[in-house]
Amino acid sequence: MKCGVARLVTIVVTVVVVGVVAIVGGRRLATWAGGLGGPTDVTTPSNIAPGVSVTIEVPAGSAARQIGSILAEKGVVSSALAFELAVRGSGVAERLQAGTYLLETGMTAGEALNVLLEGPIVESYRVTVPEGLWVTEILDSLAAQTTYERGDFESALSDIDSSHGYGGGDLRSWEGGLFPDTYEFASDVSPKEILQRMATTMDQRIESVDWSDLEALGITVKDGVIIASIVESEAKLDEDRPVIAGVVLNRLEIDMPLQIDATVLYALGERGKVLSSKDL
């Protein structure tokens, strides 16, 4: 009888533990194992789009949980605990090294661990592309920050892909298709890889936005990005943005020339020029 009771208790405890772990998704497993006063898990922010390249710096002497917290805060893994459990389950804690790593948001703990086990980037450099540049200016900026020539980047543009209709023509067909940001690359990266990373990041950012309102107006995603860039170029204050957007949409609806400084300067290929009525 005592054996039967003991077995029943074991089964009940097992069911309860499994149920608790399932309900909380494993987030409190460390707390349950170490007592109610255990550490709180770090989870990824909910507003981070998946598939975005991220540079991670792992400090010397970091334990698996510390590395997991860094990864979770950057949106690479769902939680610090998930990464820690992956490390423990693989028995590879001693192989984790300090250094700089390139990962992506939305990876599984196992995928992130595999990247870290490959070791840090031996040599890398950062490239910063400011917002608001025309594609010709982006190529100039990349050439100035790398060992490549402007022509190398211009040639590489014909070999990269976009999911949202960018490319396929002259340089201007890539306007708005290369996401401005600070990127970190391995020292042997090619012009094509640099541009593809920027194009892929732009695709990912586009896909993280709800475009349904614009699409209901018959405006494509690509045109929506153009309108957004016009608004940003013209707006001096936050409250100016809806007004400028309304002007642009109204003029497009009646097929009227935009006659906006930003579009005229772009057509002229000149920045900072004081426009005359003739230019408009």
CORBEL-V636434 format. One record per residue. N is the residue number from 1. RES is the residue in one letter. OMEGA is omega in whole degrees, -180 to 180 (none if undefined). BURIAL is b if it has 24 or more other C-alpha atoms within 12 Angstrom, else e. D_CENTER is the distance of its C-alpha to the mean C-alpha in Angstrom with 2 decimals. Layout:
BEGIN
{{N;RES;OMEGA;BURIAL;D_CENTER} {N;RES;OMEGA;BURIAL;D_CENTER}}
END
This chain:
BEGIN
{{1;M;-180;e;60.52} {2;K;179;e;58.68} {3;C;180;e;56.67} {4;G;179;e;55.81} {5;V;-179;e;54.62} {6;A;180;e;52.55} {7;R;180;e;50.90} {8;L;179;e;50.19} {9;V;180;e;48.61} {10;T;-180;e;46.40} {11;I;-179;e;45.26} {12;V;180;e;44.58} {13;V;180;e;42.58} {14;T;180;e;40.52} {15;V;-180;e;39.81} {16;V;-179;e;38.89} {17;V;179;e;36.51} {18;V;179;e;34.81} {19;G;180;e;34.62} {20;V;-180;e;33.12} {21;V;180;e;30.43} {22;A;-177;e;29.60} {23;I;-175;e;29.52} {24;V;176;e;27.22} {25;G;179;e;24.97} {26;G;-174;b;25.94} {27;R;-176;b;24.53} {28;R;-176;b;28.02} {29;L;-180;b;29.41} {30;A;179;b;29.53} {31;T;-180;e;31.31} {32;W;-177;e;33.76} {33;A;-174;e;34.53} {34;G;-178;e;35.06} {35;G;-176;e;36.74} {36;L;180;e;35.77} {37;G;-177;e;34.97} {38;G;-177;e;32.15} {39;P;177;e;28.67} {40;T;-179;e;26.10} {41;D;175;b;23.04} {42;V;-180;b;19.55} {43;T;-176;b;17.14} {44;T;176;b;13.42} {45;P;-175;e;12.75} {46;S;-174;e;13.09} {47;N;-179;e;10.72} {48;I;180;b;7.36} {49;A;179;b;6.18} {50;P;174;b;6.93} {51;G;180;b;6.37} {52;V;-179;b;3.01} {53;S;-177;b;5.48} {54;V;175;b;6.92} {55;T;-178;b;10.44} {56;I;176;b;12.97} {57;E;179;b;16.49} {58;V;-180;b;19.20} {59;P;178;e;22.37} {60;A;177;e;25.76} {61;G;-178;e;27.59} {62;S;175;e;24.70} {63;A;-178;b;25.77} {64;A;-179;b;23.82} {65;R;179;b;23.31} {66;Q;178;b;22.03} {67;I;178;b;19.49} {68;G;178;b;18.56} {69;S;178;b;18.16} {70;I;-179;b;15.76} {71;L;-179;b;13.64} {72;A;-180;b;14.00} {73;E;179;b;13.24} {74;K;179;b;9.81} {75;G;-179;b;9.27} {76;V;178;b;10.09} {77;V;-176;b;13.47} {78;S;-180;b;15.18} {79;S;177;b;17.67} {80;A;-178;b;19.35} {81;L;179;b;22.45} {82;A;179;b;21.05} {83;F;-179;b;20.12} {84;E;179;b;23.49} {85;L;178;b;25.37} {86;A;179;b;23.81} {87;V;-179;b;24.97} {88;R;-179;e;28.36} {89;G;-179;e;28.84} {90;S;-180;e;28.26} {91;G;-175;e;30.36} {92;V;-175;e;28.19} {93;A;-176;b;27.69} {94;E;-179;e;29.78} {95;R;-180;e;27.61} {96;L;-175;b;24.47} {97;Q;172;b;24.23} {98;A;178;b;22.95} {99;G;-178;b;20.68} {100;T;-178;b;17.25} {101;Y;174;b;15.05} {102;L;179;b;12.01} {103;L;177;b;10.40} {104;E;174;b;7.61} {105;T;176;b;6.86} {106;G;177;b;9.84} {107;M;171;b;12.28} {108;T;179;b;15.92} {109;A;179;b;17.81} {110;G;179;b;19.81} {111;E;179;e;17.06} {112;A;180;b;15.61} {113;L;180;b;19.26} {114;N;178;e;20.04} {115;V;-179;b;17.47} {116;L;-179;b;18.98} {117;L;176;e;22.42} {118;E;179;e;21.97} {119;G;-178;e;22.07} {120;P;175;b;20.11} {121;I;-178;b;19.46} {122;V;178;e;22.91} {123;E;179;e;22.16} {124;S;175;e;19.04} {125;Y;-178;e;18.39} {126;R;176;e;15.86} {127;V;180;b;15.42} {128;T;177;b;14.70} {129;V;-178;b;14.62} {130;P;175;e;15.73} {131;E;172;e;15.28} {132;G;180;b;18.22} {133;L;170;b;19.25} {134;W;-176;b;20.96} {135;V;177;b;20.08} {136;T;179;b;23.28} {137;E;177;b;22.28} {138;I;180;b;18.89} {139;L;177;b;20.98} {140;D;-179;b;23.42} {141;S;179;b;20.88} {142;L;179;b;19.49} {143;A;-179;b;23.13} {144;A;-176;e;24.04} {145;Q;-179;e;21.47} {146;T;178;b;22.16} {147;T;-178;e;25.39} {148;Y;177;b;25.05} {149;E;178;e;26.87} {150;R;-179;e;25.66} {151;G;178;e;27.39} {152;D;179;e;25.42} {153;F;-180;b;22.15} {154;E;178;b;24.07} {155;S;-177;e;25.49} {156;A;-178;e;22.24} {157;L;-178;b;20.81} {158;S;-176;e;23.28} {159;D;-178;e;21.90} {160;I;-174;b;18.21} {161;D;175;b;17.07} {162;S;-179;b;15.32} {163;S;-172;e;15.43} {164;H;170;b;16.33} {165;G;178;e;19.43} {166;Y;178;b;18.46} {167;G;179;b;20.77} {168;G;-179;e;24.15} {169;G;179;e;26.16} {170;D;-178;e;26.59} {171;L;-176;b;24.10} {172;R;179;b;23.83} {173;S;178;e;22.52} {174;W;178;b;19.14} {175;E;180;b;19.13} {176;G;-176;b;15.94} {177;G;-179;b;14.30} {178;L;-172;b;12.64} {179;F;178;b;9.69} {180;P;-178;b;11.13} {181;D;172;b;9.62} {182;T;-177;e;11.01} {183;Y;174;b;10.57} {184;E;-176;b;12.84} {185;F;171;b;14.89} {186;A;-173;e;18.01} {187;S;-179;e;21.14} {188;D;-179;e;22.17} {189;V;-180;e;19.13} {190;S;176;b;20.42} {191;P;179;b;19.83} {192;K;-179;b;18.79} {193;E;178;b;16.11} {194;I;-178;b;14.72} {195;L;179;b;14.84} {196;Q;177;b;13.58} {197;R;180;b;10.33} {198;M;180;b;10.04} {199;A;179;b;11.32} {200;T;177;b;9.21} {201;T;178;b;5.92} {202;M;177;b;8.36} {203;D;-178;b;9.61} {204;Q;179;b;6.72} {205;R;178;b;6.59} {206;I;-177;b;10.33} {207;E;179;e;10.73} {208;S;-177;e;9.49} {209;V;176;e;12.36} {210;D;-177;e;16.03} {211;W;-172;e;17.93} {212;S;-179;e;21.21} {213;D;179;e;23.15} {214;L;-180;e;22.69} {215;E;176;e;23.38} {216;A;177;e;26.49} {217;L;-180;e;27.64} {218;G;-179;e;27.35} {219;I;-180;e;24.42} {220;T;178;e;21.89} {221;V;-179;b;18.13} {222;K;178;b;18.46} {223;D;177;b;21.28} {224;G;177;b;19.42} {225;V;179;b;16.81} {226;I;179;b;19.94} {227;I;179;b;21.62} {228;A;-180;b;18.78} {229;S;177;b;18.94} {230;I;180;b;22.71} {231;V;-180;b;22.63} {232;E;-179;b;20.47} {233;S;-175;b;22.89} {234;E;-172;b;25.90} {235;A;174;e;25.14} {236;K;-180;e;26.53} {237;L;180;e;26.23} {238;D;-177;e;24.05} {239;E;178;e;27.11} {240;D;-171;e;27.42} {241;R;-180;e;24.34} {242;P;179;e;25.94} {243;V;-179;e;29.15} {244;I;178;b;27.70} {245;A;178;b;25.69} {246;G;178;e;28.99} {247;V;-179;e;30.89} {248;V;-178;b;28.59} {249;L;179;b;28.72} {250;N;-180;e;32.48} {251;R;176;e;33.19} {252;L;-178;e;31.25} {253;E;-179;e;33.20} {254;I;177;e;36.53} {255;D;-179;e;35.54} {256;M;175;e;36.15} {257;P;-177;e;34.88} {258;L;179;b;32.06} {259;Q;178;b;33.90} {260;I;-176;b;31.06} {261;D;-176;b;30.86} {262;A;-178;b;27.27} {263;T;180;b;28.12} {264;V;179;b;31.50} {265;L;178;e;30.23} {266;Y;179;b;27.71} {267;A;179;e;30.60} {268;L;-177;e;32.78} {269;G;-178;e;30.20} {270;E;176;e;31.16} {271;R;173;e;29.33} {272;G;179;e;31.34} {273;K;174;e;34.42} {274;V;-174;e;36.64} {275;L;176;e;37.03} {276;S;178;e;40.47} {277;S;178;e;41.62} {278;K;179;e;42.22} {279;D;-178;e;38.58} {280;L;none;e;37.57}}
END
